[in-house]
Amino acid sequence: MRTSRVLALGLTALVLVGACTSGATPTPAAASPGTGASAPASAPASAPASEGPKVSVRIGSDNFYESKLVGEIYAQVLENAGYPVERKFGLGSRQQRIPTMDAGQVDLVPEYVGSGLGFYDKTKITGDGQKNADALQAALNAANKNITVLAIAPGTDTNAFAVRPDTATQFSLSKMSDLAAHQADLKWGLPSDCDTNALCAGALKEYGLTYPPAKRTALDACSVPMATALQGKAIDVAEFCSTQPAIAQFGFVVLADDKQTQPAENLAPLVRNDYLAKVDKDAFSALLNAASAKITTEELTKMGVSVDVDHKDVGEVAKAFLQAAGLIK
Amino acid sequence: MSGVVAFLTDPANWSGTTGIPNRLVEHLIISGLSLLFATVIALPLGLYIGHTNRGSSLAINLANIGRAVPSYAMMVIMLPLTLSLAPVLGYDPTFGLVFLPTFLAMAFLAIPPLLVATYAGLRSVDRELIEAGRGMGLRDSQILGRIELPLASSIIVGGFRTATLQVIATATIGAILSGGGLGRFIFDGLAQGAAGYPSIYAGAVLVAGLAIAVDLVLSLLQTRLTPRALRKARRRGPSGPTSVIDSPDLQEQAASPA
């Protein structure tokens, strides 16, 4: 809550600062190279051709911390390169955010390629991030959305099974295939809809596990009780979300989904084509792609602890990440 | 609606560990144990503060803090505690996950109405009767046992009814922490989306039915425990016997059922 209030304050401040500095040029969308007073708006032609005009970009996000965080990372990378950024974070869930973008109210949003594709066609979701991104692009084209999917980040927020470090050592577990041999020794924490969920019961069967396991506890996946129960040894295997802060917080070991049973939910920026047409598309994309390349599942989990557990400011966490990655100073 | 009827009449839902009879028994066990635990704490405390009128505002206000904390929050707060105590006290951590947090949250839910009703019941006894008892040479324990307790019993049972109703209804959330009971039908149904609606509604109907049935049994007990003379007096009253605490001057003292 506090974070969002700080964000709101920051936004207000930004808008005020923007209003002050751009005083002479009332339309921020008008082509103006650089920010602030660096150059007058009357000389766009004099800007170097390779740089292109730096048109203000409106960045949106869904209303949970990870989406805001990734939106903020993209925002700071673009700001660092001289693009004025207008933050429109917390637009709601995908159901509200997609119409907002379709209506042209935001130019760029971070998206999970699996669920994003699922919005259009659930049957095409795979365990391969690039395939999901390609299929999402095809779906967007088919729906005449005029939206481009830029390069995917390696980081993916999908269903993941995790164990405590002591369990991992005891049974030498590192991937899902390792579980079958020790199934009977383990207490399982599974969501109560697991029986009827192909991604849960179906996936476990694919790994040669007998379903349902003998010792099973019904807890919501990705929930606090699930993490507490795993930490407190009431269960030994828990279903989480792969970037859940509790994983980094308690040092849980995520078992690799070596048979790709879970949908790949890599993050990627979606950008409106009408915006890309106004800027140097290649330079703009290269900036975002370089940032995406550094967004790994581990980094997302670590940043999640800072934002969601330690309640640090999203802007500061994003800045620290980009500085460590050498993308901004 | 037809889905709910189909769910309730499906023989598969009436057998085994996930069947309605077993869930009903689980629900009664967790509710009964929490109520028992709450009674063991609230009844002696209520009798003490009611009889002596000492520390009443402190005890009642303290108990009412328990009402202010939502039961779910109470469970989540208890969970790390009950899990970390497992190796210390030597119980199975599963017990600390599935049973203890719900049990404690339900006990905390039941204590305030029981405590308030016990206190209010004792304070409702006519002072002249107590003075008369004292004049006859009765000791404090005899005044409590022979005068106050019998006269207050119907109000105390009224508080117990309120507590029971709340606990039976709220024990459903034990399913969040993998507990059994009728809440399983609701939470397992919720996890299935639209396909789970029959299960959700059937669970809700069963919980409501159980609460009403238990309340009816307790209301009979309450009538039985009311001294005959008072029963007649009530019957003459305009509204007849009511469920909780029916003397108007006491309704202010006793917190209303949440």
Interface residues (C-beta under 8 A of the other chain):
Chain A: K187 G189 P191 S192 D193 T196 T217 A218 L219 D220 V224 P225 T228 A229 Q231 G232 K233 A234 I235
Chain B: V76 L79 P80 L83 S84 A86 P93 T94 G96 L97 V98 A175 I176 L177 S178 R184 F187 D188 A191 Q192 A195
